[in-house]
Each structure stands twice: as C-alpha cells, then as structure tokens.
Amino acid sequence: MHAQRAIINEVEKALKRNGYEMMQFERSCFDICAKNKTRTILLKVLANIDSFSVQQAEDLAKMANAIDASACIIGIHGRNFLLKDNFVYERFNIPVLSPKTFEKSLEDFMPVVFSKKGKPVVKIKNDKLHNLRQDRNLSYRDLGEKVNASKKTMYVIEKTGIASEDIADRIEKFFDEALTDVFDLFSWNIPAERSESLEGAEKQFVLSTENIGLESFILKNAPVNTITITKNKTILGDWDDNLSKQRAQTMKNLAEFCSTYNVVLTERDENKDTFEEIPIVSLVDLETIKTGRQFIKLIVRRS
C-alpha cells in the first residue's frame, strides 16, 4: 500500500507539471481520472501489475470507451520481473508502463519498445517499408535473404508493422532508412465488451435501453455501476440500493468532470425525482420511453 501511494504521488506531480486536472478514486478499476484541454486519461496505479484482474480490465475498458479516454496501468514490477523504462507492456489489452515512462509520454516522448509475451518488439512504419521494398523491386523472399530472415517473417512485418528489435535493426541498416515508430499510449486500441450473463434488474435495464437504440454496459469495479451511450452523450449511473450519499457525490463529481449525464436507477416506481440532486429513473419509466432522446429529456427534466 505504501509503494502504491508513493507511485500515485509521483504520477500526480507529473500530471500537474503537464497541466492536467485530476480526480482520485479508491477501490476502483482506476485510481486517477486526469484531463487537459485535449485528452482524458484513466490510470490504475499498482506496485505489482499482476494483481490487476481481468474484471478490472474489462471495466476500465468500458469506462475509457464511454468517456473517450485513454487508459494506462502504471507499476513497478510483475510477479517475477521489473518494468523497464522506455518499454510498454500490456495486461488484458491495457498498456502498462513504469512511472518514468508515463511521465515522458505526457511530454510526447513515447516508448519505442513493446514487451510482447516477454520478447521486445518494435513498431515498423510498414507503408514506408512496403514502398522501399517495391522501389528496389524486392520480393519478400529477396528482402528476407538480405536481412537473414524468412519470407514469412518479412510478410508478417510488413502486414502487422511489428518486428523484433534485431530484425528491425537489420532492415534499417539495409535500406539506410529510419523505419521504427513509437507506441502511442494515448491512441491504444482498448476494446470494450458487452456484459454477459446478466440477471434481474441489470438485464432488464440493458434490454430496455437496447430497445430504444442505446448501448449499456454493467460494471462491477468502478465508481459507477452502469454506462449508457447515446448519440451525443454518455450517461453514468448507479442503483439506488447501491448508493450512499458519498458514492452519489462521487458519481456526480465524475459526471461533471467528464461532461456526462448521471442517473440513479431504481426497480421501484419512485415518487421523488432526485437523490442528492441526481435524477432518478425507474425501470417502469424505461418501459414507457420510446427513444433515446426521450430518455435524455427525462433526465434533464428531473435534473
């Protein structure tokens, strides 16, 4: 816990130096939500990155996609290795890096080496490689013979843009051209998957919003329990029986910080319109709503 706190302090200082505002969270799939004029980042900070679970990763991916944010895990070590500076790792599709690498990334000095299953690889500008190979009228086999690699390896590198460090170095020396590229942590593709095996109120909520053309996700390790995505806005929500005043305030602050709507959901047909100034919508209300626009109008009206 002390190690995590020290890393969080280090990360906060780096964010402040680079002009970011931030919110902190506890017992969540992310510890910090930070933003500046151009970017929002969700950060999970751990001493041991292997303690980050697949459920946390799924929820972090859902949150990042919903609020158009990047996501990173920042740590010191795995179960049996230390994170190297200027390397990027990955856990459950989330980029992982050391505090120093993250700080440099904020200043647009992105890592150039990716540790893929323990093996260092680099990104190759594959369009440029393709053009260089064509200009010299080289087949994949020809190029492979020039750099001591197989035809298949050359094909895979040109198609995926990923190569081992040593082969990338040999290709650059052969063409006398710089071909390696950086790994942009803030453009990392982090797919969000729909919740499966839902039951009861959660299942009813997801189906009800789906019927009016919206997409909803259920989360278990986040400051909110539901995310609903409309054409122009995201709605962060939670269930009334899950909400303390403190949790409601946290959700309200996060919605304001990320410029989203928020809503309290209930299974009951409530007589009141708000909880801690957050609009309440019941599952009964949802049965009467025909479009996503009506859902937003109801939330706005009850605000």
C-alpha positions as CSV (number, residue, x, y, z in Angstrom):
1,M,0.0,0.0,0.0
2,H,2.9,2.4,0.8
3,A,4.5,1.6,-2.5
4,Q,1.3,2.3,-4.4
5,R,0.8,5.6,-2.5
6,A,4.3,6.7,-3.4
7,I,3.7,5.9,-7.1
8,I,0.4,7.8,-7.1
9,N,2.2,10.8,-5.6
10,E,4.8,10.6,-8.3
11,V,2.2,10.3,-11.1
12,E,0.2,13.3,-9.7
13,K,3.2,15.5,-9.7
14,A,3.9,14.6,-13.3
15,L,0.3,15.3,-14.3
16,K,0.3,18.7,-12.6
17,R,3.5,19.7,-14.2
18,N,1.9,19.0,-17.6
19,G,-1.2,20.9,-16.9
20,Y,-3.7,18.2,-16.0
21,E,-6.7,18.4,-13.7
22,M,-7.5,15.2,-11.8
23,M,-9.8,13.3,-9.6
24,Q,-8.8,10.4,-7.3
25,F,-10.8,7.2,-6.6
26,E,-10.5,4.3,-4.2
27,R,-11.3,0.6,-4.7
28,S,-12.0,1.1,-8.4
29,C,-10.6,-0.2,-11.7
30,F,-8.8,3.2,-11.9
31,D,-7.2,5.4,-9.3
32,I,-7.0,8.7,-11.2
33,C,-9.0,10.4,-13.9
34,A,-7.0,13.2,-15.4
35,K,-7.7,15.6,-18.2
36,N,-6.3,18.6,-20.0
37,K,-7.7,20.5,-23.0
38,T,-7.1,17.7,-25.5
39,R,-7.0,14.4,-23.6
40,T,-8.6,12.4,-20.8
41,I,-6.7,9.5,-19.1
42,L,-7.8,6.8,-16.7
43,L,-4.9,5.5,-14.7
44,K,-4.6,2.4,-12.5
45,V,-1.6,2.5,-10.2
46,L,-0.1,-0.7,-8.7
47,A,3.2,-1.8,-7.4
48,N,2.7,-5.3,-8.8
49,I,0.9,-5.2,-12.2
50,D,0.0,-8.9,-12.0
51,S,-2.5,-8.0,-9.2
52,F,-4.7,-6.3,-11.9
53,S,-7.6,-8.6,-12.7
54,V,-9.4,-9.4,-15.9
55,Q,-12.6,-8.0,-14.4
56,Q,-10.9,-4.7,-13.6
57,A,-9.5,-4.6,-17.1
58,E,-13.0,-5.1,-18.6
59,D,-14.5,-2.3,-16.5
60,L,-11.6,0.0,-17.2
61,A,-12.0,-0.6,-21.0
62,K,-15.8,0.2,-20.7
63,M,-15.1,3.4,-18.8
64,A,-12.4,4.6,-21.2
65,N,-14.5,3.9,-24.3
66,A,-17.6,5.6,-22.8
67,I,-15.9,8.9,-21.9
68,D,-13.5,8.9,-24.9
69,A,-10.4,8.4,-22.6
70,S,-7.1,6.7,-22.8
71,A,-6.3,4.1,-20.2
72,C,-3.0,3.0,-18.7
73,I,-1.7,0.8,-15.9
74,I,1.4,2.2,-14.1
75,G,3.5,-0.1,-12.0
76,I,6.9,-1.2,-10.8
77,H,7.1,-4.9,-11.3
78,G,5.3,-8.1,-12.3
79,R,5.4,-11.4,-10.4
80,N,9.0,-12.0,-11.4
81,F,10.2,-9.1,-13.4
82,L,10.8,-5.3,-13.2
83,L,9.2,-2.9,-15.7
84,K,11.9,-1.3,-17.8
85,D,11.8,2.4,-18.5
86,N,11.0,3.3,-22.2
87,F,9.2,0.0,-22.6
88,V,5.5,-0.5,-22.9
89,Y,3.9,-3.8,-21.6
90,E,0.3,-5.0,-21.8
91,R,-2.1,-6.6,-19.4
92,F,-5.6,-7.7,-20.7
93,N,-5.2,-5.2,-23.7
94,I,-4.4,-2.3,-21.4
95,P,-0.9,-0.7,-21.9
96,V,1.4,-1.0,-18.8
97,L,4.4,1.2,-18.1
98,S,6.7,2.5,-15.4
99,P,6.2,5.9,-13.8
100,K,9.1,7.4,-15.6
101,T,7.9,6.1,-19.0
102,F,4.5,7.6,-18.2
103,E,6.0,10.9,-17.3
104,K,7.9,11.0,-20.6
105,S,4.8,10.1,-22.5
106,L,3.0,13.1,-21.1
107,E,5.7,15.2,-22.8
108,D,5.2,13.2,-26.0
109,F,8.3,11.0,-25.7
110,M,6.5,7.7,-26.3
111,P,8.2,4.3,-25.8
112,V,9.6,2.6,-28.8
113,V,9.8,-1.0,-27.4
114,F,6.9,-3.2,-26.6
115,S,7.4,-6.3,-24.5
116,K,5.2,-8.8,-26.1
117,K,5.0,-12.0,-24.1
118,G,8.4,-11.2,-22.6
119,K,10.0,-10.6,-26.0
120,P,10.9,-7.0,-27.0
121,V,9.4,-5.9,-30.3
122,V,9.3,-2.5,-32.1
123,K,6.8,-0.8,-34.4
124,I,7.8,-0.6,-38.1
125,K,6.4,2.1,-40.5
126,N,5.0,-0.7,-42.7
127,D,3.8,1.6,-45.5
128,K,7.3,3.1,-45.8
129,L,8.8,-0.5,-45.7
130,H,6.4,-1.6,-48.5
131,N,7.4,1.4,-50.6
132,L,11.1,0.8,-50.1
133,R,10.8,-2.8,-51.0
134,Q,8.8,-2.1,-54.1
135,D,11.2,0.7,-55.2
136,R,14.0,-1.8,-55.2
137,N,11.9,-4.5,-56.8
138,L,12.4,-6.9,-54.0
139,S,10.1,-9.8,-53.1
140,Y,9.5,-10.9,-49.5
141,R,12.0,-13.7,-50.1
142,D,14.6,-11.3,-51.6
143,L,14.4,-8.9,-48.7
144,G,14.5,-11.8,-46.2
145,E,17.7,-13.1,-47.8
146,K,19.2,-9.6,-47.5
147,V,18.5,-9.3,-43.7
148,N,18.8,-13.0,-42.8
149,A,15.1,-13.7,-42.2
150,S,12.4,-15.8,-43.8
151,K,10.0,-14.8,-46.5
152,K,7.1,-15.3,-44.0
153,T,8.8,-13.1,-41.4
154,M,9.1,-10.2,-44.0
155,Y,5.4,-10.7,-44.9
156,V,4.2,-10.6,-41.3
157,I,6.4,-7.5,-40.5
158,E,5.0,-5.6,-43.5
159,K,1.4,-6.5,-42.8
160,T,1.4,-6.0,-39.0
161,G,4.1,-3.3,-38.6
162,I,5.7,-5.3,-35.7
163,A,9.2,-6.7,-35.7
164,S,11.8,-8.0,-33.3
165,E,14.5,-5.4,-32.3
166,D,17.3,-7.2,-34.1
167,I,15.4,-7.8,-37.4
168,A,14.2,-4.2,-37.4
169,D,17.8,-3.0,-36.9
170,R,18.9,-5.2,-39.9
171,I,16.2,-3.8,-42.1
172,E,17.0,-0.2,-41.3
173,K,20.7,-0.8,-42.0
174,F,20.0,-2.5,-45.3
175,F,17.8,0.4,-46.5
176,D,19.8,3.0,-44.6
177,E,16.4,4.5,-43.6
178,A,14.8,5.0,-40.2
179,L,11.7,2.8,-40.1
180,T,10.9,2.3,-36.4
181,D,7.9,4.2,-34.9
182,V,6.7,4.9,-31.3
183,F,3.9,3.2,-29.5
184,D,1.4,6.0,-28.8
185,L,-0.1,5.2,-25.4
186,F,-2.9,7.6,-25.9
187,S,-4.2,6.0,-29.1
188,W,-4.1,2.4,-27.9
189,N,-6.9,0.3,-29.1
190,I,-8.8,-1.0,-26.0
191,P,-11.9,-2.9,-27.0
192,A,-14.9,-2.8,-24.6
193,E,-17.0,-5.9,-24.4
194,R,-20.7,-6.1,-23.6
195,S,-21.7,-7.6,-20.2
196,E,-22.7,-11.2,-20.4
197,S,-24.8,-13.5,-18.1
198,L,-26.8,-10.6,-16.6
199,E,-29.8,-11.3,-14.5
200,G,-32.7,-9.4,-12.8
201,A,-32.7,-5.6,-12.9
202,E,-29.4,-5.2,-14.7
203,K,-30.5,-7.4,-17.5
204,Q,-33.8,-5.6,-17.7
205,F,-32.0,-2.2,-17.8
206,V,-29.7,-3.3,-20.6
207,L,-32.5,-4.7,-22.7
208,S,-34.7,-1.7,-22.1
209,T,-32.1,0.8,-23.3
210,E,-31.2,-1.5,-26.2
211,N,-34.8,-1.4,-27.3
212,I,-34.6,2.4,-27.6
213,G,-31.4,2.3,-29.6
214,L,-28.9,2.8,-26.9
215,E,-26.0,0.7,-25.7
216,S,-25.5,0.0,-22.0
217,F,-22.7,-1.6,-20.0
218,I,-22.6,-3.0,-16.5
219,L,-19.5,-2.5,-14.3
220,K,-18.5,-4.1,-11.0
221,N,-15.2,-2.4,-10.1
222,A,-15.9,1.3,-11.0
223,P,-17.3,4.4,-9.3
224,V,-20.5,3.8,-11.3
225,N,-22.4,0.6,-12.0
226,T,-23.9,1.4,-15.4
227,I,-22.8,3.3,-18.5
228,T,-25.3,4.2,-21.3
229,I,-24.1,5.6,-24.6
230,T,-26.3,7.8,-26.6
231,K,-25.5,9.5,-29.9
232,N,-24.1,12.7,-28.3
233,K,-23.8,11.9,-24.6
234,T,-22.8,9.3,-22.1
235,I,-24.9,8.6,-19.0
236,L,-23.1,7.3,-15.9
237,G,-25.5,5.6,-13.5
238,D,-25.9,3.5,-10.3
239,W,-28.7,1.7,-8.5
240,D,-30.5,3.4,-5.6
241,D,-29.9,0.5,-3.2
242,N,-26.1,0.7,-4.0
243,L,-25.8,4.4,-3.3
244,S,-24.6,6.1,-0.2
245,K,-24.6,9.9,-0.2
246,Q,-20.8,9.7,-0.6
247,R,-20.9,7.4,-3.6
248,A,-23.6,9.5,-5.2
249,Q,-21.5,12.6,-4.8
250,T,-18.5,10.8,-6.3
251,M,-20.6,9.8,-9.3
252,K,-21.9,13.4,-9.6
253,N,-18.4,14.8,-9.5
254,L,-17.2,12.3,-12.1
255,A,-20.0,13.1,-14.4
256,E,-19.3,16.8,-14.1
257,F,-15.5,16.3,-14.6
258,C,-16.1,14.2,-17.7
259,S,-19.0,16.3,-19.1
260,T,-21.5,13.4,-19.0
261,Y,-25.0,13.0,-17.6
262,N,-25.7,10.9,-14.5
263,V,-28.7,9.0,-13.2
264,V,-29.9,7.0,-10.3
265,L,-31.7,3.8,-11.3
266,T,-34.3,2.0,-9.3
267,E,-36.5,-1.0,-9.6
268,R,-39.3,0.7,-7.7
269,D,-41.8,3.2,-9.1
270,E,-40.4,6.2,-7.1
271,N,-42.4,9.2,-6.0
272,K,-39.3,11.5,-5.9
273,D,-37.4,12.8,-8.9
274,T,-33.8,13.1,-7.5
275,F,-31.4,11.6,-5.0
276,E,-28.6,14.1,-3.9
277,E,-29.6,16.2,-6.9
278,I,-29.1,13.3,-9.3
279,P,-32.2,12.4,-11.4
280,I,-33.9,9.1,-10.6
281,V,-35.2,6.9,-13.4
282,S,-37.1,3.7,-12.7
283,L,-37.4,0.6,-14.8
284,V,-41.1,1.4,-15.0
285,D,-40.1,4.7,-16.6
286,L,-37.9,3.0,-19.1
287,E,-40.8,0.8,-20.3
288,T,-42.7,4.0,-21.3
289,I,-39.8,5.6,-23.1
290,K,-39.7,5.0,-26.9
291,T,-36.4,6.8,-27.9
292,G,-33.0,7.6,-26.6
293,R,-33.9,11.3,-26.9
294,Q,-36.9,10.8,-24.6
295,F,-34.5,9.2,-22.1
296,I,-32.2,12.2,-22.1
297,K,-35.1,14.6,-21.9
298,L,-36.4,12.8,-18.8
299,I,-33.0,13.0,-17.1
300,V,-32.7,16.7,-18.0
301,R,-36.2,17.5,-16.8
302,R,-35.6,15.7,-13.4
303,S,-32.3,17.5,-13.0
